[in-house]
């Protein structure tokens, strides 16, 4: 703007520069020259600029504003100025018409126009671009600053995806000391239980490892996997011992559905949990077989008659050491609170006759049976152990029962991502 222009009017060059437009080569839309992307199609705008158009509503200010004097194009010689009318300096000769035309072509003319009418603010009728947060026209399909699409995302489809019902294959029920259910957890694909990590967190049980147990479910398969815990994972032995001493072997023994009324195999270093007793099972090696009668200085040593020893049951304490050791000398030994070969009279959680350890005389293998106890007999899982609805799992001081999932066609609440639950 020229320095001698009055306040409130714009220079012609300034007013025209605000209305220069760029034609989109893709859709033909006229866009303001300051934009980089088309307001309609979002394509990048080329450098080609259309001819400037004067702003709408512009009028020439004629209210006494300063106007430069028009040059005198007459060829008459001017009269000399009168004495005292102007400056005391001698007057210069008046320029000729060609000189005036040359000056008019070189010097810019300060044509003044009124300011264009104010337009409403874009913020009142625009919306923010989701990428650059620039304000764009409501009817625009693409951002005029970055070219991003302004279409609204399909929130309905995303919400419906989150509400797809999950397939619940089993339910895990926490059992309290009184035998009542405390809490129920749905098992869809995987459920981790621990003291500080996992899907179910039980902070107050010091016998749980940070991430202790993982339950996995698949089509027709349920598996319990111990995650390297210190105290292990115990699965309850199904049913009372049969009269004929039948023993399930291999995978069949670990399948709870087929292990009903059958014992489970016992291997060396297995841990048995009954009541408050943790018993380690040890098989006697051949090197520990009977040594025969002992003699000293040619005299036979007097003592209890020797007998066969097949295995040992070692009582493990919380100190991490072995306290009492019981030797298995028969093909069947019983454990209980009052009746049996090995009794623990101070354990109120044991039944009178609680569990049996049997030996197959033909194969020399061992098996563990529950004798119809109230609180059950548990065997520590080795690696992965198949489980089934009705099984009970003991970790630390916690007891969980596996129950079947909802029947086919039974409505299940729609769930999103699994949330961590804390058991109090």
LUMZAZA-872423 format. One record per residue (C-alpha): residue number from 0; x, y, z. Coordinates in Angstrom, 2 decimals. Layout:
<nodes>
+-----+---------+---------+---------+
! num !       x !       y !       z !
+-----+---------+---------+---------+
! NUM !       X !       Y !       Z !
...
+-----+---------+---------+---------+
</nodes>
This chain:
<nodes>
+-----+---------+---------+---------+
! num !       x !       y !       z !
+-----+---------+---------+---------+
!   0 !    0.00 !    0.00 !    0.00 !
!   1 !    1.23 !    3.47 !   -0.80 !
!   2 !    2.28 !    5.59 !    2.18 !
!   3 !    0.05 !    8.49 !    1.28 !
!   4 !   -3.10 !    6.38 !    0.91 !
!   5 !   -5.83 !    7.24 !    3.44 !
!   6 !   -6.82 !    4.76 !    6.19 !
!   7 !   -9.57 !    2.25 !    5.38 !
!   8 !   -8.85 !    1.67 !    1.70 !
!   9 !   -6.80 !   -1.02 !   -0.04 !
!  10 !   -4.27 !   -0.83 !   -2.79 !
!  11 !   -5.37 !   -2.33 !   -6.11 !
!  12 !   -2.49 !   -4.83 !   -6.20 !
!  13 !   -3.24 !   -5.93 !   -2.63 !
!  14 !   -6.93 !   -6.41 !   -3.26 !
!  15 !   -6.36 !   -8.35 !   -6.46 !
!  16 !   -3.76 !  -10.68 !   -4.91 !
!  17 !   -6.32 !  -11.93 !   -2.36 !
!  18 !   -8.64 !  -13.09 !   -5.14 !
!  19 !   -6.22 !  -14.95 !   -7.37 !
!  20 !   -7.30 !  -18.55 !   -7.95 !
!  21 !   -5.74 !  -21.84 !   -9.05 !
!  22 !   -7.71 !  -24.18 !  -11.30 !
!  23 !   -7.57 !  -27.87 !  -10.28 !
!  24 !   -6.29 !  -29.98 !  -13.19 !
!  25 !   -8.36 !  -32.97 !  -12.00 !
!  26 !  -11.86 !  -31.60 !  -11.39 !
!  27 !  -11.63 !  -28.02 !  -12.69 !
!  28 !  -12.49 !  -26.38 !   -9.38 !
!  29 !  -11.27 !  -22.82 !   -8.75 !
!  30 !   -9.28 !  -22.79 !   -5.53 !
!  31 !   -7.65 !  -19.85 !   -3.69 !
!  32 !   -4.03 !  -19.41 !   -4.76 !
!  33 !   -2.78 !  -19.96 !   -1.20 !
!  34 !   -4.02 !  -23.60 !   -1.08 !
!  35 !   -1.89 !  -26.64 !   -1.91 !
!  36 !   -4.70 !  -29.21 !   -2.39 !
!  37 !   -8.08 !  -28.99 !   -4.13 !
!  38 !  -11.06 !  -28.38 !   -1.85 !
!  39 !  -13.27 !  -30.78 !   -3.88 !
!  40 !  -11.09 !  -33.74 !   -4.92 !
!  41 !   -8.01 !  -33.33 !   -2.70 !
!  42 !   -5.58 !  -33.43 !   -5.63 !
!  43 !   -2.38 !  -31.42 !   -5.44 !
!  44 !   -2.76 !  -28.06 !   -7.20 !
!  45 !   -0.39 !  -27.10 !  -10.03 !
!  46 !    1.40 !  -23.79 !  -10.21 !
!  47 !   -0.87 !  -22.52 !  -13.04 !
!  48 !   -2.82 !  -19.47 !  -11.84 !
!  49 !   -5.97 !  -18.13 !  -13.49 !
!  50 !   -6.44 !  -14.51 !  -14.41 !
!  51 !   -7.16 !  -12.30 !  -11.40 !
!  52 !  -10.73 !  -11.21 !  -10.88 !
!  53 !  -11.68 !   -8.06 !   -9.06 !
!  54 !  -13.35 !   -8.57 !   -5.70 !
!  55 !  -17.12 !   -8.43 !   -5.56 !
!  56 !  -18.68 !   -5.24 !   -4.22 !
!  57 !  -15.62 !   -3.03 !   -4.70 !
!  58 !  -16.38 !    0.65 !   -5.19 !
!  59 !  -14.21 !    3.67 !   -5.82 !
!  60 !  -13.94 !    6.03 !   -2.89 !
!  61 !  -15.14 !    9.50 !   -4.03 !
!  62 !  -15.72 !   11.09 !   -0.62 !
!  63 !  -13.11 !   13.80 !   -0.90 !
!  64 !  -10.14 !   11.41 !   -0.86 !
!  65 !   -6.85 !   12.65 !   -2.17 !
!  66 !   -6.54 !   12.36 !   -5.94 !
!  67 !   -3.40 !   13.27 !   -7.90 !
!  68 !   -3.79 !   16.17 !  -10.36 !
!  69 !   -4.31 !   15.20 !  -13.96 !
!  70 !   -1.47 !   16.14 !  -16.26 !
!  71 !   -1.99 !   19.11 !  -18.60 !
!  72 !   -1.84 !   17.75 !  -22.11 !
!  73 !   -2.36 !   21.08 !  -23.89 !
!  74 !    0.36 !   22.38 !  -26.16 !
!  75 !   -0.12 !   26.04 !  -25.16 !
!  76 !    2.78 !   27.65 !  -23.47 !
!  77 !    2.06 !   28.40 !  -19.87 !
!  78 !    2.20 !   31.88 !  -18.58 !
!  79 !    4.98 !   32.66 !  -16.16 !
!  80 !    3.92 !   32.75 !  -12.52 !
!  81 !    3.20 !   36.01 !  -10.98 !
!  82 !    5.62 !   37.54 !   -8.57 !
!  83 !    4.85 !   36.64 !   -4.92 !
!  84 !    2.23 !   34.07 !   -5.76 !
!  85 !    4.42 !   31.07 !   -5.10 !
!  86 !    7.87 !   30.35 !   -3.91 !
!  87 !   10.62 !   32.90 !   -4.05 !
!  88 !   12.63 !   30.40 !   -6.13 !
!  89 !   12.56 !   30.98 !   -9.87 !
!  90 !   10.00 !   28.81 !  -11.60 !
!  91 !   11.20 !   25.97 !  -13.79 !
!  92 !   10.04 !   25.77 !  -17.38 !
!  93 !    6.78 !   23.77 !  -17.78 !
!  94 !    7.38 !   20.30 !  -19.23 !
!  95 !    6.08 !   19.43 !  -22.63 !
!  96 !    3.31 !   16.90 !  -23.36 !
!  97 !    5.62 !   14.00 !  -24.36 !
!  98 !    7.55 !   14.39 !  -21.14 !
!  99 !    4.33 !   14.27 !  -19.13 !
! 100 !    3.22 !   11.09 !  -20.92 !
! 101 !    6.54 !    9.44 !  -20.15 !
! 102 !    6.21 !   10.35 !  -16.48 !
! 103 !    2.66 !    9.00 !  -16.38 !
! 104 !    3.82 !    5.65 !  -17.75 !
! 105 !    6.63 !    5.29 !  -15.26 !
! 106 !    5.08 !    6.52 !  -12.03 !
! 107 !    2.40 !    4.19 !  -10.55 !
! 108 !   -0.96 !    5.76 !  -10.03 !
! 109 !   -2.30 !    5.51 !   -6.48 !
! 110 !   -5.83 !    4.40 !   -7.34 !
! 111 !   -7.68 !    3.77 !   -4.07 !
! 112 !  -10.64 !    1.45 !   -3.57 !
! 113 !  -12.83 !    0.65 !   -0.65 !
! 114 !  -12.18 !   -2.53 !    1.35 !
! 115 !  -14.28 !   -5.58 !    0.32 !
! 116 !  -17.13 !   -6.58 !    2.60 !
! 117 !  -16.15 !   -8.80 !    5.50 !
! 118 !  -16.83 !  -12.53 !    5.10 !
! 119 !  -18.15 !  -14.74 !    7.91 !
! 120 !  -15.50 !  -16.59 !    9.91 !
! 121 !  -14.62 !  -20.07 !    8.66 !
! 122 !  -14.72 !  -21.44 !   12.20 !
! 123 !  -18.45 !  -20.75 !   12.34 !
! 124 !  -19.22 !  -23.08 !    9.44 !
! 125 !  -16.19 !  -25.37 !    9.15 !
! 126 !  -14.98 !  -28.65 !   10.59 !
! 127 !  -11.52 !  -29.78 !   11.65 !
! 128 !   -9.42 !  -32.09 !    9.51 !
! 129 !   -8.70 !  -35.37 !   11.36 !
! 130 !   -5.07 !  -35.32 !   10.14 !
! 131 !   -3.82 !  -31.72 !   10.39 !
! 132 !   -6.70 !  -30.20 !   12.43 !
! 133 !   -7.11 !  -27.41 !    9.88 !
! 134 !  -10.55 !  -25.79 !    9.54 !
! 135 !  -12.27 !  -26.74 !    6.29 !
! 136 !  -15.60 !  -25.98 !    4.70 !
! 137 !  -18.45 !  -28.23 !    5.79 !
! 138 !  -19.29 !  -29.27 !    2.22 !
! 139 !  -15.68 !  -30.08 !    1.29 !
! 140 !  -14.78 !  -33.72 !    0.76 !
! 141 !  -11.03 !  -33.24 !    1.24 !
! 142 !   -8.89 !  -31.03 !    3.44 !
! 143 !   -7.69 !  -27.92 !    1.62 !
! 144 !   -4.45 !  -27.91 !    3.62 !
! 145 !   -3.21 !  -31.52 !    3.55 !
! 146 !   -5.60 !  -33.24 !    1.12 !
! 147 !   -6.84 !  -35.84 !    3.64 !
! 148 !  -10.38 !  -37.15 !    3.29 !
! 149 !  -12.96 !  -35.54 !    5.53 !
! 150 !  -15.39 !  -38.46 !    5.41 !
! 151 !  -16.53 !  -39.72 !    8.83 !
! 152 !  -15.30 !  -43.25 !    9.74 !
! 153 !  -17.86 !  -46.01 !   10.02 !
! 154 !  -18.16 !  -46.14 !   13.81 !
! 155 !  -21.12 !  -48.51 !   13.66 !
! 156 !  -19.15 !  -51.30 !   12.00 !
! 157 !  -16.32 !  -50.93 !   14.52 !
! 158 !  -18.73 !  -51.00 !   17.44 !
! 159 !  -20.40 !  -54.13 !   16.07 !
! 160 !  -16.99 !  -55.81 !   15.75 !
! 161 !  -16.26 !  -55.17 !   19.43 !
! 162 !  -19.61 !  -56.61 !   20.43 !
! 163 !  -19.16 !  -59.99 !   18.71 !
! 164 !  -19.89 !  -62.63 !   21.37 !
! 165 !  -16.85 !  -64.64 !   22.42 !
! 166 !  -17.05 !  -68.44 !   22.38 !
! 167 !  -16.96 !  -69.52 !   26.02 !
! 168 !  -15.63 !  -73.07 !   26.13 !
! 169 !  -15.61 !  -73.50 !   29.92 !
! 170 !  -16.11 !  -71.68 !   33.19 !
! 171 !  -13.55 !  -71.57 !   36.01 !
! 172 !  -15.16 !  -71.31 !   39.46 !
! 173 !  -13.19 !  -70.26 !   42.54 !
! 174 !  -14.19 !  -72.38 !   45.55 !
! 175 !  -13.97 !  -70.91 !   49.06 !
! 176 !  -13.03 !  -72.73 !   52.29 !
! 177 !  -16.72 !  -73.39 !   52.98 !
! 178 !  -17.20 !  -75.06 !   49.59 !
! 179 !  -19.22 !  -72.19 !   48.13 !
! 180 !  -18.39 !  -70.51 !   44.84 !
! 181 !  -16.56 !  -67.20 !   45.26 !
! 182 !  -16.14 !  -66.01 !   41.68 !
! 183 !  -16.58 !  -67.34 !   38.15 !
! 184 !  -14.27 !  -66.70 !   35.19 !
! 185 !  -15.06 !  -67.48 !   31.57 !
! 186 !  -12.49 !  -69.45 !   29.59 !
! 187 !  -12.57 !  -68.60 !   25.88 !
! 188 !   -9.07 !  -69.35 !   24.61 !
! 189 !   -6.62 !  -68.74 !   27.45 !
! 190 !   -6.76 !  -67.77 !   31.12 !
! 191 !   -3.65 !  -67.03 !   33.20 !
! 192 !   -3.77 !  -67.03 !   37.02 !
! 193 !   -1.04 !  -65.68 !   39.29 !
! 194 !   -0.10 !  -63.54 !   42.26 !
! 195 !    0.86 !  -60.42 !   40.28 !
! 196 !    0.49 !  -61.24 !   36.57 !
! 197 !   -2.19 !  -62.73 !   34.35 !
! 198 !   -5.93 !  -62.45 !   33.81 !
! 199 !   -6.83 !  -63.42 !   37.39 !
! 200 !   -4.59 !  -61.94 !   40.10 !
! 201 !   -4.66 !  -63.15 !   43.72 !
! 202 !   -2.26 !  -60.93 !   45.62 !
! 203 !   -2.80 !  -62.27 !   49.13 !
! 204 !   -1.72 !  -65.89 !   48.51 !
! 205 !    2.05 !  -66.15 !   49.20 !
! 206 !    2.23 !  -69.68 !   47.77 !
! 207 !    1.35 !  -68.50 !   44.25 !
! 208 !    4.04 !  -67.58 !   41.75 !
! 209 !    3.72 !  -64.26 !   39.89 !
! 210 !    2.25 !  -66.08 !   36.85 !
! 211 !    1.39 !  -69.54 !   38.08 !
! 212 !   -1.13 !  -71.41 !   35.90 !
! 213 !   -2.41 !  -71.21 !   32.33 !
! 214 !   -5.68 !  -72.78 !   31.21 !
! 215 !   -6.10 !  -73.18 !   27.45 !
! 216 !   -9.19 !  -74.18 !   25.51 !
! 217 !   -9.65 !  -75.40 !   21.96 !
! 218 !  -12.29 !  -77.32 !   20.01 !
! 219 !  -13.05 !  -80.18 !   22.40 !
! 220 !   -9.78 !  -79.75 !   24.33 !
! 221 !   -9.02 !  -78.24 !   27.73 !
! 222 !   -5.44 !  -78.15 !   29.01 !
! 223 !   -3.87 !  -77.08 !   32.32 !
! 224 !   -0.24 !  -75.96 !   32.05 !
! 225 !    1.97 !  -75.04 !   34.98 !
! 226 !    4.13 !  -72.01 !   34.10 !
! 227 !    7.22 !  -73.08 !   36.01 !
! 228 !    5.78 !  -72.24 !   39.42 !
! 229 !    7.62 !  -72.99 !   42.65 !
! 230 !    4.89 !  -75.02 !   44.32 !
! 231 !    3.31 !  -76.61 !   41.27 !
! 232 !   -0.23 !  -77.21 !   40.01 !
! 233 !   -2.29 !  -80.07 !   41.41 !
! 234 !   -5.22 !  -81.81 !   39.69 !
! 235 !   -7.72 !  -83.83 !   41.68 !
! 236 !   -7.81 !  -87.60 !   41.19 !
! 237 !  -11.24 !  -88.75 !   40.05 !
! 238 !  -13.47 !  -91.13 !   41.96 !
! 239 !  -12.94 !  -93.88 !   44.55 !
! 240 !  -10.60 !  -96.78 !   43.94 !
! 241 !  -12.18 !  -99.74 !   42.13 !
! 242 !  -12.30 ! -103.13 !   43.81 !
! 243 !  -10.41 ! -104.93 !   41.04 !
! 244 !   -7.48 ! -102.50 !   41.18 !
! 245 !   -7.85 ! -101.34 !   37.55 !
! 246 !   -5.35 !  -98.65 !   36.62 !
! 247 !   -5.54 !  -96.22 !   33.71 !
! 248 !   -2.31 !  -95.78 !   31.78 !
! 249 !   -0.81 !  -93.12 !   29.54 !
! 250 !   -2.91 !  -90.23 !   28.31 !
! 251 !   -6.09 !  -92.03 !   29.30 !
! 252 !   -5.17 !  -91.62 !   32.97 !
! 253 !   -4.84 !  -87.85 !   32.57 !
! 254 !   -8.08 !  -87.47 !   30.66 !
! 255 !  -10.52 !  -86.73 !   33.49 !
! 256 !  -13.51 !  -87.99 !   31.54 !
! 257 !  -12.05 !  -91.48 !   31.06 !
! 258 !  -10.22 !  -91.59 !   34.39 !
! 259 !  -13.45 !  -91.81 !   36.36 !
! 260 !  -13.13 !  -94.53 !   39.03 !
! 261 !   -9.58 !  -95.21 !   37.89 !
! 262 !   -6.28 !  -94.38 !   39.48 !
! 263 !   -3.58 !  -92.24 !   37.94 !
! 264 !   -0.03 !  -93.49 !   37.41 !
! 265 !    2.61 !  -92.54 !   39.95 !
! 266 !    6.16 !  -91.84 !   38.84 !
! 267 !    9.33 !  -91.22 !   40.75 !
! 268 !    9.47 !  -87.75 !   42.40 !
! 269 !    5.72 !  -87.12 !   41.94 !
! 270 !    4.08 !  -84.87 !   44.55 !
! 271 !    0.80 !  -85.89 !   46.22 !
! 272 !   -1.44 !  -83.38 !   48.01 !
! 273 !   -4.04 !  -84.61 !   50.49 !
! 274 !   -5.40 !  -82.42 !   53.28 !
! 275 !   -2.45 !  -80.31 !   54.43 !
! 276 !    0.07 !  -83.02 !   53.61 !
! 277 !    2.50 !  -82.74 !   50.70 !
! 278 !    4.00 !  -86.19 !   50.04 !
! 279 !    6.86 !  -86.87 !   47.64 !
! 280 !    6.77 !  -90.32 !   46.04 !
! 281 !   10.15 !  -92.00 !   45.50 !
! 282 !   10.72 !  -95.34 !   43.82 !
! 283 !   13.40 !  -97.51 !   45.46 !
! 284 !   16.19 !  -98.20 !   42.98 !
! 285 !   17.74 ! -101.59 !   42.42 !
! 286 !   20.87 ! -100.49 !   44.21 !
! 287 !   18.78 !  -99.98 !   47.33 !
! 288 !   17.39 ! -103.53 !   47.31 !
! 289 !   17.82 ! -105.82 !   50.32 !
! 290 !   21.42 ! -106.50 !   51.31 !
! 291 !   20.63 ! -109.84 !   53.00 !
! 292 !   21.35 ! -110.76 !   56.62 !
! 293 !   24.26 ! -108.91 !   58.15 !
! 294 !   26.99 ! -110.55 !   60.21 !
! 295 !   29.55 ! -109.13 !   62.57 !
! 296 !   32.63 ! -111.13 !   63.61 !
! 297 !   30.91 ! -114.23 !   62.32 !
! 298 !   27.74 ! -113.56 !   64.29 !
! 299 !   24.37 ! -112.86 !   62.64 !
! 300 !   22.97 ! -109.45 !   63.51 !
! 301 !   19.75 ! -109.69 !   65.53 !
! 302 !   16.85 ! -107.40 !   64.45 !
! 303 !   13.47 ! -107.03 !   62.78 !
! 304 !   13.01 ! -109.51 !   59.96 !
! 305 !   13.88 ! -107.96 !   56.60 !
! 306 !   11.18 ! -107.37 !   54.04 !
! 307 !   10.87 ! -105.91 !   50.54 !
! 308 !   10.77 ! -102.13 !   50.08 !
! 309 !    9.20 ! -100.87 !   46.85 !
! 310 !    8.92 !  -97.13 !   47.37 !
! 311 !    9.01 !  -94.29 !   49.90 !
! 312 !    6.51 !  -91.60 !   50.85 !
! 313 !    8.42 !  -88.57 !   52.15 !
! 314 !    6.62 !  -85.83 !   54.04 !
! 315 !    7.74 !  -82.38 !   52.77 !
! 316 !    7.44 !  -79.43 !   55.14 !
! 317 !    7.30 !  -75.67 !   54.60 !
! 318 !   10.97 !  -75.53 !   55.65 !
! 319 !   11.81 !  -77.33 !   52.42 !
! 320 !   13.13 !  -80.43 !   54.19 !
! 321 !   11.85 !  -83.97 !   54.65 !
! 322 !   10.41 !  -84.84 !   58.03 !
! 323 !    8.80 !  -88.31 !   58.16 !
! 324 !    9.52 !  -91.13 !   55.69 !
! 325 !    7.11 !  -94.02 !   55.10 !
! 326 !    8.20 !  -97.12 !   53.20 !
! 327 !    5.84 !  -98.93 !   50.85 !
! 328 !    6.31 ! -102.64 !   51.61 !
! 329 !    3.01 ! -103.99 !   50.28 !
! 330 !    1.15 ! -103.87 !   47.01 !
! 331 !   -1.38 ! -101.50 !   48.60 !
! 332 !   -0.97 !  -98.95 !   51.38 !
! 333 !   -3.60 !  -96.57 !   52.76 !
! 334 !   -3.24 !  -93.02 !   54.07 !
! 335 !   -5.74 !  -91.22 !   56.29 !
! 336 !   -6.49 !  -89.40 !   59.49 !
! 337 !   -7.45 !  -92.49 !   61.54 !
! 338 !   -7.38 !  -95.61 !   59.36 !
! 339 !   -4.56 !  -96.81 !   57.14 !
! 340 !   -0.92 !  -97.73 !   57.08 !
! 341 !    0.18 !  -94.09 !   57.43 !
! 342 !   -2.02 !  -91.81 !   59.53 !
! 343 !   -1.85 !  -88.06 !   60.24 !
! 344 !   -4.02 !  -87.58 !   63.28 !
! 345 !   -3.46 !  -83.81 !   63.55 !
! 346 !   -4.71 !  -83.01 !   60.03 !
! 347 !   -8.39 !  -82.08 !   60.24 !
! 348 !   -8.71 !  -81.84 !   56.44 !
! 349 !   -8.08 !  -85.55 !   55.93 !
! 350 !  -10.81 !  -88.17 !   55.86 !
! 351 !  -10.56 !  -91.22 !   58.10 !
! 352 !   -9.34 !  -93.32 !   55.15 !
! 353 !   -8.31 !  -90.86 !   52.49 !
! 354 !   -6.11 !  -92.28 !   49.68 !
! 355 !   -4.44 !  -95.45 !   48.41 !
! 356 !   -1.11 !  -96.16 !   46.74 !
! 357 !   -1.11 !  -99.39 !   44.75 !
! 358 !    1.59 ! -101.44 !   43.06 !
! 359 !    1.08 ! -103.74 !   40.11 !
! 360 !    2.99 ! -106.89 !   40.96 !
! 361 !    3.26 ! -107.90 !   37.29 !
! 362 !    4.63 ! -104.65 !   35.89 !
! 363 !    6.09 ! -103.09 !   39.03 !
! 364 !    4.27 !  -99.80 !   38.33 !
! 365 !    2.42 !  -97.67 !   40.88 !
! 366 !   -0.86 !  -95.77 !   40.89 !
! 367 !   -2.67 !  -93.30 !   43.14 !
! 368 !   -6.36 !  -93.63 !   44.06 !
! 369 !   -8.78 !  -91.57 !   46.10 !
! 370 !  -10.62 !  -93.57 !   48.75 !
! 371 !  -13.82 !  -91.50 !   48.63 !
! 372 !  -12.45 !  -88.60 !   50.67 !
! 373 !  -14.38 !  -85.37 !   51.25 !
! 374 !  -11.64 !  -82.94 !   50.19 !
! 375 !  -10.05 !  -85.05 !   47.48 !
! 376 !   -6.62 !  -86.33 !   46.54 !
! 377 !   -4.46 !  -84.27 !   44.18 !
! 378 !   -1.46 !  -85.10 !   42.00 !
! 379 !    0.99 !  -82.50 !   40.73 !
! 380 !    0.66 !  -81.98 !   36.98 !
! 381 !    3.65 !  -82.88 !   34.82 !
! 382 !    3.84 !  -80.39 !   31.97 !
! 383 !    0.50 !  -80.17 !   30.16 !
! 384 !   -2.37 !  -82.12 !   31.66 !
! 385 !   -5.69 !  -82.57 !   29.80 !
! 386 !   -8.66 !  -81.64 !   31.95 !
! 387 !  -12.43 !  -81.79 !   31.55 !
! 388 !  -15.54 !  -80.25 !   33.13 !
! 389 !  -15.84 !  -81.48 !   36.69 !
! 390 !  -12.11 !  -81.45 !   37.39 !
! 391 !  -10.71 !  -79.50 !   40.32 !
! 392 !   -7.34 !  -77.71 !   40.31 !
! 393 !   -5.37 !  -76.65 !   43.37 !
! 394 !   -2.68 !  -73.94 !   43.25 !
! 395 !   -1.31 !  -72.48 !   46.48 !
! 396 !   -4.30 !  -72.11 !   48.79 !
! 397 !   -6.73 !  -71.71 !   45.88 !
! 398 !   -9.17 !  -74.31 !   44.62 !
! 399 !  -10.80 !  -73.98 !   41.18 !
! 400 !  -13.48 !  -76.15 !   39.61 !
! 401 !  -13.87 !  -76.50 !   35.84 !
! 402 !  -17.48 !  -76.31 !   34.68 !
! 403 !  -18.87 !  -76.69 !   31.15 !
! 404 !  -19.46 !  -73.60 !   29.04 !
! 405 !  -22.92 !  -72.43 !   27.97 !
! 406 !  -25.01 !  -74.84 !   25.98 !
! 407 !  -25.28 !  -74.29 !   22.24 !
! 408 !  -27.82 !  -71.56 !   21.61 !
! 409 !  -27.60 !  -70.16 !   25.13 !
! 410 !  -27.05 !  -66.37 !   24.96 !
! 411 !  -23.65 !  -65.15 !   26.09 !
! 412 !  -22.90 !  -61.56 !   26.98 !
! 413 !  -20.86 !  -59.80 !   24.32 !
! 414 !  -17.38 !  -59.07 !   25.52 !
! 415 !  -14.44 !  -57.00 !   24.36 !
! 416 !  -10.81 !  -57.55 !   25.35 !
! 417 !  -10.39 !  -59.61 !   28.50 !
! 418 !   -9.82 !  -57.53 !   31.60 !
! 419 !   -7.65 !  -58.45 !   34.55 !
! 420 !   -9.64 !  -59.43 !   37.63 !
! 421 !   -8.42 !  -59.44 !   41.20 !
! 422 !   -9.78 !  -61.96 !   43.68 !
! 423 !  -10.14 !  -60.65 !   47.22 !
+-----+---------+---------+---------+
</nodes>
